[in-house]
Amino acid sequence: MGFGRNAVSEGMQSWSKLTFHIPADAPVKTFSTDELMLIPAEPLFVAPFEEGISTLDAAPWHGTIEYSPLLKRVFKNAEGSWSFYYKPDGKSHTFWDCYADITHDSASDGWMVTDGTWIAVYHALLYYLQGRRVLVDVPDGKGNIVTYKGRCWVSSYTTDEDGRIKATIGYSLAPPEDLNL
């Protein structure tokens, strides 16, 4: 069996992809990680938001006053990363892929990654994510999709000992508008 069939089991469908809307204020481009042949290496979730304490300087009282915890709650951005394995499908997706010799034997346990296809995916990720504010749809594991606004970027990619490419997308996301904590 190939890597893709082993990586995404029946129970993992609830966290199998992220969908990005670019730019965040008036989206004109939408793409998902499964379109780029990226398979999650771990469950997709957003790190818990850390509550910040809002204070008010009050000189006559020689100190600061804290707002009550339920009034005007402030949260710091959630920061973290998601890891994905790149799984080529053997098809040409960009004009420069036609120059790559893409070979993929679906019956074998191993699979081959050519520079042309990974470079195309990596270029797309950099082009659409780096330096832009985006909306990202993240599954919550319960069958719902939660949309966050913030920044995402490709923080790294590595190759493991089996030759599989693992890409890491970092994020800094603001809490959703209807945050009920």
N, C-alpha and C positions, 0 to 999 in steps of 0.2 A: 504494500500500500504506500502511496505517496504521502508526503508530509501534510498537505492540505486536508486530506481525508482523516488523518489522525488528529489534527490540531483542533478541528471544530466539531465537537460531538453534539448530540441532540440537545443536551441541557445547556449548552453554551450559546445558543442562539440569542438569548436575551442580552448578551453583552458582546455581540460579534462585530459591531462597527460604530464609528463616529461619523457624523455628518457635519460638514463645515459650511457656513453661509458667509460669503465675502462680498463686500465689506459689511460690517455689523449694522451700520445705520440704514443702508438701503441695499440689501443683498442682490447682486446681479449674477453671481456664480455660486453654484452649490456642487459639492463633491463629497463622496464618502470614502472611507478607508478601504472598503471592499472593492470599489471601482479601481483603486490603485493596487489591488492585489496584496493588501496588507492584512495579515491575520493576527489578532490580538495574542500576545504571549501570556497575558494574565487578564483577569477581569477588569473591565473599563469602569472606573468610578472617579469621582472628584473628591479630593482630600477634604476632610471636614473643615468648615469655616471656623476661624478662631475669632471669638468676640473681643473687640477692643473696648476699652473703657473711655467714655467721653467725659471730660472734666471741664469745669468752668472756673476761671480764676476769679477770686473774690478778695480783693485787697483789704477791705475793712475787717474781714474775718481771719486774716493771716493764714491763708492756705487755699485749698481748692475744694470745690464741692463736686461730688460725683452725681451724675444723673442717675435716676433709679434704673435698675436693670431692665425693666419692661418699657421704659420710655426712651425713644430715640436710640434704639440699639444700633451699634456700629460693628461691622464685621470686616476683618482684613480679607484680602483676596486669598483664595485657596491656591496654593502652588504645589505642583507635583509633575509627574510625567506618566505617559503611557508607552508601553513597549509593543512593537509589532514585528512579526516575521514577514519577510517579503517572499511571496510565492508566485513566480512567473507562470503565466498560462500558455506561453509559447506562441502568442500572436503579436503582430506588429501593432503598436499603439500610437506611434509617432513617426514622422517621416524619416528620422534617423535610425529607427529600428530595422528598416529594410536592409541596412548594411550589416546587421548582426546575424550570425549563424545561430539561430535559436533552436536548440535541440532539447526536447523534453520527453522522456519515456515514461508515460503514466503507469506502466506496469512495474517499474523498478522502485526500490526503496529510496534510492538517491535521486537527486535532480540537479540540473545544471543551471547556473545563473550566468548570463552573459552581461558584459558591461553595458551594452546598449539598452537593455530593458530596465536595469536598475537605475542607470543614469537618467532615463526618462522619468521614472517615478520620483527620484530624488529631486530632479529639476522642478517637477510639478509641485512637490511639497514646499520647496524653497520659494518658488514663484508666488504661490497662493498664501502661504502662512507667514513667512518672515517679515516682521515689521508692520503687520496689519492687525487691525482690531477685527475680530471675527465673532460670529455666533456659532456655538457648537452644540449639537444635540447629543446628549449622553444618555444611554439607557440606565435606568436605576436598578435593574435586576428584578423588578417586580412587574415588568411589562409596560412601564411608562417611560416616556422620553422627557428629560429635563433640559431646557435650553439655557446655556450660560453665555455671558458676553465677556470677552477678554482677549488676551493675546496667546497665540500658540506658535511654537517654533520647533524646528528639527534640532534637538540638542546634541545628538550623536548617532552614529551607526557603526556597528561592528560586525565582524564575521566570526561565527563560532567554529569549533573544531570540526564540525561536519560540513562547513562551507555555506551555511545558511546566513543570510543577512538579517540582522536584527536592528531595526530603526527605533529611536526613542524620540517621541514628540513631547516637549515640555509645555507647561501651561501656567498661566496666572489668570484666574477667572474670578469675576465678581459674583456675589451671591445672586440667585434669581430674584426677580422683583417680588414674587409671592412667597418669600422665605418664611415658613412657619416653624420657628424653633421654640 
